[in-house]
């Protein structure tokens, strides 16, 4: 007797859209024959178990056999049940063949022979016939699962055809727009299927639109009325998806919930790929929908995956930990084996449906948004400036359009990332009251999660959302040099929230908060008005003041103080870096329109008063005299901030500056390096428990050594103004050799050396 293949076929049936009907049919197909032809039980079994086995077999036959299950049905139901059982093999074949065909179309343009245009015509016609089953009333009434299979297969083929690029699909865009319009009318009409079947069709339908916008956005200008027709289709579908909100947390149907998450993520990705301002009538609905998804996902414990892409890679050295203390791949510093192990330990299972939904979004080294440095596993470990992405169309040059991220294979992770990006893309289109309400919602999430298990997830999602909004806002200027205030009310709330997150123990949250405060100090003002920046600097100076108190919770207090001071120090470096980049960009824009040379305009930035003030605030933390306040975390952030202040200013790069001033800065930097080099091997012996320092030192040591070596590398080309240049260079070389050996050749320390 063969075992029923329920567990195998149930997965396939869920992917094909036939649902529970397929499960029961498969069970009846693979079950045992009628009782007349059953084998007798084995003779070597004990008698008392034989009766129990026989009764269970009878029950199984009554449940799974076609004759027993269909005997109680009417003649019409029996014929429908038999038709369902016969069509299952055809559904599986249709699903598999369409999936393989779409994958072949995905790689066909890269092959030498290409694809004949006549064959593509046939493929589009077949896809149209499959999708037309959506309006077949007889099929929907008798077997909706088969209709779902046909519709998903048709849109899978269309998605594969759209990945071929602009030239092959240009002649078929009118047909594809017609297919989309008919499907949108069906979803918005009265003749609709059950929610499970409707969601399955919606997910594949919206995925094809996202593929079109990702790969062939330039057709929005080439094809007549393409942008208007695409926007109208999305505006019809969004209310339909919002109507299925009651199915989000249905634990009894995880498969349907997964596809609903993919559909919601796809609709927000589609709006994010449209040019800015192309959907003004529904922008408020997209914003509120994204806001609700952020709140729901955060309360459910789903962490945003965009946070690592929002921060500057120049600060990645701060995340490095020793091999024994790393808990994520980004903390390994380039260790491949350890990084792969941590990635496997922190990954989650993804089912077939989730993988199929992002099948055509996988980056393959070509197309929009591919970063050249990722093609080399060694070069991606080295810091370099962010690559400038090519905008899809001239319409995307309006404002500060950001390319949506590559969708995650996990539906919930993809939904959270898409919600954060859509929230940021539409944040600038809202009024002041709506913006303040949105920031207040994020603030309430942080307050509610304080001290709970969701504290880390909430802090990560809140910081990522706020920083995404700030990056999506344009740089505003004051007019005629007038002093502007501290900005809209939501900016003050965001600043308070960032200060709250600066004390977080997670380094990535501190980095995002520092980046956010640096952007807040540059928005809403011009180069002559620094009121908000001055307010943030005063708050940072006040936050850095504080000593360790002796109480029962001194270890926890020490960690909070170290994290808070480290975040405040990094904010100073981020302000210098952000101000420098935005000022140079502003100078280039002015020189382009006014005909002024960039070098003449940048002379205004040569004033280094603010930079020197920030240097004086950082210096006390590079080598503290009080051992009770000593912290390797604070030292590491202070040295890195010291490097940022020098690298993004003209203190050592401007030939017009005073030579005495450059010499003093160089000598002070060399003194900092020497003192911290010897401090790396020092053991603190104070009244406070020594283990507090040693545990922190053991975890942060690779990052501390890497920042020292990076500062040495920056100073080496600028030692020519000193008399003992050769002696200092030899000293640096000896120190680097010792640090690399002491770190046991940690990848990050070795790479910096």
Beta strands, then each sheet from edge to edge (+ up, - down):
end
